[in-house]
Amino acid sequence: MAKMTKSVLVSTLSEKTGLSKKDVSALFDALSAVAYKEVKKVGEFVVPGFGKLVKAKRKARTGVNPATGEKIKIAAKTVVKFRLAKAAKDAVL
């Protein structure tokens, strides 16, 4: 089974909602822009019933270069994680 691309998702939602593909695509673009801005400013963005994007700090740690086996230092950094909502887990699993 092939992955669902954005264009396939837009087409599917357009058919199910009766909205035009242009409107559905604009909604996705607006949703992602709001999500990125909110995560950057507040630290999290919730999509009810689906999950939330959360900004998290990762500590500095020691890693291993797989090619040489040499130990290297990995700097601390901020990452974005997605936490799936319980309702979504229950629906899928």
C-alpha positions in Angstrom: 0.0 0.0 0.0 1.4 3.4 -1.0 1.7 6.3 1.4 -1.0 8.9 1.3 0.5 12.1 -0.1 -0.7 15.6 0.5 -2.4 15.7 -2.9 -4.3 12.4 -2.3 -5.3 13.6 1.2 -6.5 16.9 -0.1 -8.6 15.1 -2.8 -10.0 12.7 -0.3 -11.0 15.4 2.2 -12.4 17.5 -0.7 -14.7 14.6 -1.7 -15.8 13.9 1.9 -16.5 17.5 2.9 -17.7 19.0 -0.3 -15.1 21.8 -0.1 -12.9 22.6 -3.1 -9.4 21.2 -3.3 -8.1 24.7 -3.2 -9.9 25.4 0.1 -8.7 22.2 1.7 -5.2 22.9 0.7 -5.4 26.4 2.1 -6.7 25.0 5.3 -3.7 22.6 5.6 -1.3 25.5 4.9 -3.0 27.7 7.5 -3.1 24.9 10.1 0.6 24.1 9.7 1.6 27.8 9.9 -0.4 28.3 13.1 1.0 25.0 14.5 4.6 26.1 13.8 4.1 29.6 15.3 2.3 28.2 18.4 5.0 25.5 19.1 7.7 28.1 18.7 6.0 30.6 21.0 4.2 28.5 23.6 6.0 25.1 23.3 3.0 23.0 22.2 0.1 22.8 19.7 -2.9 20.5 20.2 -5.0 19.0 17.5 -8.0 17.7 19.4 -8.5 13.9 19.0 -5.3 13.5 17.0 -2.3 14.6 19.1 0.0 17.4 19.9 3.3 18.8 18.8 5.6 19.5 21.8 8.9 21.3 21.9 11.4 19.4 24.1 15.0 20.0 25.1 17.5 17.2 24.6 20.5 17.1 26.9 24.1 16.8 25.6 25.3 13.3 25.5 28.1 11.0 24.3 27.7 9.1 21.1 29.7 6.6 19.1 30.8 7.1 15.5 29.6 3.8 13.9 32.4 3.9 11.2 35.3 4.3 13.5 34.0 3.4 17.0 35.3 6.7 18.3 33.3 8.4 21.0 31.9 11.8 20.1 30.1 14.6 22.0 26.6 15.4 20.8 25.5 18.9 21.8 22.3 19.7 23.6 19.5 20.9 21.3 15.8 21.6 21.1 13.6 19.2 19.1 9.9 18.9 18.2 8.1 15.7 19.1 4.6 14.5 18.3 2.5 12.8 21.0 -0.5 10.8 19.7 -3.8 11.4 21.5 -5.4 8.4 23.3 -8.4 8.6 21.1 -6.2 8.2 18.0 -4.3 5.3 19.6 -7.6 3.5 20.5 -9.0 4.1 16.9 -5.9 2.7 15.2 -4.9 -0.1 17.6 
